């Protein structure tokens, strides 16, 4: 249970619990209980690594503080979804950015479009390449201290601190390995797959990531071939090492009993325009229909590698000419 601010008033969003429920209603995910006090502190420029009862007094006026926090967190959620291309809270590559984003959008409710784009580049560079710094709290506070009333200067300072993307920095994320959402790499791959705007294999309707992730969580990334732990036989050939990777997963609702995703793909009932939205290329589909399960997984893996690399370059604002000038290995 989160601590409740003293002086609680009987109006909307007059407690951290009410604030959490309001944020959860936005189809972007539910914050952990201990995150709300931290974000409240961050929005108000306090030390968010401390117990919030040490930073706020019983005599503080909680209604305005909770209102400011609700607005700032809501704007940060909108930025993550609309500018950073992150469809759900569970897919934020490194959640340690949330206090900084909430403070930024409290200081700058409507930052210039260029600042939003560059802030999104910072978020992805920080997540992917800024991994050898001081302890997380120290690093987060150092970045937090760079925020000023000047939105453009704040974003420039953040980008200077993290530095440009390293040449071919995407290589460490090149091999799809996602079976869950536990690691930064898993969440990068999930976001890359969702950037294709997956469609329903039967109806062709665009799938809304937020509601589906709310209902199914990581299980929304369903296997095509049954994974080995299910007791089913793996696909023929040397493809079993790919069964627990993104090469064997699609983002999709669970189907009714008696139907299988693999069966739909094989049967030809899925409209051809749907396949690219799941990174199912012609070569992979041809292998599948010939009964070459291992070939299907290998070809889909290759297509995903190409897509994930392009996704990372776009999201981090990498210079495509710089990457192109470095020979492929």
Number of C-alpha atoms within 10 A of each C-alpha: 7 14 14 13 22 14 14 13 12 8 9 12 20 20 22 23 16 14 18 19 14 15 19 14 10 14 17 24 20 18 14 9 14 13 16 22 21 19 25 25 24 24 26 16 17 16 15 23 16 12 13 19 13 8 11 15 12 10 9 12 14 21 18 11 15 21 15 17 27 24 17 24 25 18 20 23 25 17 19 22 17 13 18 23 18 26 25 22 20 21 25 24 25 17 13 14 16 21 25 23 25 28 26 26 22 22 19 16 15 12 14 11 10 12 17 19 17 21 25 22 25 28 23 24 25 21 21 21 17 15 11 6 9 10 8 11 11 12 12 18 16 14 17 22 12 15 22 16 10 11 22 17 14 20 24 16 17 21 19 11 15 18 14 16 22 12 15 18 17 22 12 11 18 19 20 23 19 22 21 17 20 13 12 17 20 21 20 26 28 27 22 21 23 21 17 14 17 23 21 18 23 14 11 16 12 13 17 15 20 19 16 19 24 18 11 14 17 18 18 19 23 19 22 17 21 17 19 14 8 8 8 10 12 18 20 12 10 13 16 18 12 19 22 20 20 26 27 24 24 21 25 23 18 15 10 7 6 6 10 15 20 13 13 13 20 16 10 10 12 16 13 14 10 20 19 14 22 22 20 22 17 15 13 22 21 15 17 19 14 11 14 17 22 22 22 26 30 18 22 23 24 18 17 24 20 12 19 24 21 15 20 26 21 14 21 25 18 21 13 13 8 11 16 11 9 10 7 7 3
